[in-house]
Amino acid sequence: MEKIYMDNNATTAVKPEVLEAMLPYFCEQFGNPSSVHWAGRMVGGAIEKAREQVAELLNCSAAEVIFLSCGSEGDNYAIKGTADALKDKGNHIITTSVEHPAVLETCEALEKDGFEVTYLGVDQDGMLDLAELEAAITDKTILISVMWANNETGNIFPIEDIGLIAKKHKVRFHTDAVQAAGKILVDVRKANVDMAVISGHKIGAPKGIGAMYLRRGTRISRFMHGGHQERNRRAGTHNVPGIVALGLACELAMKNMDKDYAYVRQLRDKLEKGILSSIPEVKLNGHPNADFRLPNTLNVSFNYIEGESLLLFFDMKGIAASSGSACTSGSLEPSHVMGAMGVDIVLAHSSTRFSLGAENTEAEVDFILEELPPIVQRLREMSPLYQREEPTPLSCDECRMVNKVCA
Amino acid sequence: MYTEKVMDHFSNPRNVGEVKNANGIGEVGNASCGDIMRISLQVENDVIQDVKFKTFGCGAAIATSSMVTELAIGKTIDEALILTNQAVAEALDGLPPAKMHCSNLAADALHEAIKDYRNQNS
């Protein structure tokens, strides 16, 4: 059976040239870059080269790049580090209701410590109201945190406009750029961003490496205490192979972005048009204008069927995608992003994300377009909601779990 | 994550649909939690002659629905009433712990259908 991978927003395969570049740093150039001897000296250059490569992708200076373990660490560091450093200035943070849990749960944790957080809502297309954002700023606001692009819908937020608002009100601005970096241009200088976080495994580097851009002169409290790596900004022995890999992955992403994502977009558009035209009662989740979405992401809901069953049937055909249903989110609720967009509860359970990459082919898209309609039809015929005359039972009376969706 | 039996019942579900001239119908679950199961029965002389299901839900929800129809068919309604969700899960060689609550309601749906039959025929 042929395997089709369309879950690149979850993770990507390590690029072969990236793997090759990192291999010498396991057995041969194994030194700790903090050591003064030959073994340590051998690897220092590699880290600084990688720092340059990351800086190039983000359009910042190398000294503004901090290596860390993953996107979640970066988001935690940026938000908690800011909250602590600026706690004398204010206690208010503005973010959105569609952020990644690494941001949302960090903000929720800060609320327990006395910080106040505004979670901006989104409209049915998943977009923010910037007037509402600006109006939410008070003299106590110390941080605005808005993701560059949403992982589920692919929606791209107007980061440059938000940057201007942040600058006007002199509020620090953090963006989780994990999904955007490498897929679209992420220019932190142009967007007036103070902190931006990226993750290696979303762009062809391995899991366990990430980076944060921290604008020169930005005061932040340490998150990881210990040694003085990364100019005292992030303790912990450098993950040298990971850093080398992230550097090269950023360089390749920069070099191939236009070519790769023009190709990916054409595949995604074909898949999108094909699904919307061949299957009735499908809802596109995210901005209807594809220019406002990442070029690789398609999120659709197939009414009357539940996402996990769909993914299991896909899997039997070798197709890997993901879903916002409660069963696949690991919680008892469907996706918070669908909830924030006001997507109908059944449709939220049936939301399915295809996130493509440059390795996908047109033949794979054709295969999915051929296999998908019968799978959807089969599950619909199994569903008591399909062609139903009575109203759908929506309430959670029987459910013993406390469930936000039911509130 | 799922046992072979679960995957077998999920990919080749038994007794899907609605029994024609059903004399008992039961439905449990709700859309918020993401699982709705509907069982229809044809009972003659207190014996379940035919049973079918329709389910909106995950792999476990579909597999448990399919299994409960297999377990119920040919049983008297008294025998069917002592079938538990736990027994359905065991017949599938178990379910992942996270699925035990929300997706394991098939026996409840069967009991609801039997209740409906009794209400109609009392």
Interface residues (C-beta under 8 A of the other chain):
Chain A: Y304 I305 E306 G307 E308 S309 L312 F313 M316 S325 A326 C327 G330 L332 P334 I345 V346 H349 E381 M382 S383 P384 L385 T392 P393 L394 S395 C396 D397 E398 C399 R400 M401 N403 V405 C406
Chain B: M7 F10 S11 P13 V16 G17 E27 V28 G29 N30 A31 S32 C33 G34 D35 I36 M37 R38 K54 T55 F56 G57 C58 G59 A60 A61 I62 A98 K99 H101 C102 S103
